[in-house]
Amino acid sequence: MSALRNVEVAGSGQASVELVAVLPALAVCMVIAAQTLVAGWALWAAGNAARAGARAEVVGSDPESAARRALPAPLRGDAEIRGGGGIRVRVRIPALIPGTSMPSISAASTLDGDAGG
């Protein structure tokens, strides 16, 4: 009977060791997933800003100013906005881990002001 108890105790210790070994891999996967979400958010925001700039261009307003206002505050600082025949917005993806650099992404939009009537 004591041999059976020793097996149960060794088994529960093994599970603890495996859990501790898996935690760093789980943390890395969570950071990668979160960084992917941030990249998607930045791409969505750039596309939204490009559409806002294109709308402003069609109605005769300042497209670059409209695009910059449409960007969330964390993306405005490094944003590059170019007009002329459509609007292109380029933003740097915010890094979740300090000291790492992330690439830039861009979105473009054009509207035809003569369509619709």
Beta strands, then each sheet from edge to edge (+ up, - down):
strand 1: 80-82
strand 2: 87-92
strand 3: 104-109
sheet 1: 1+ 2- 3+
end
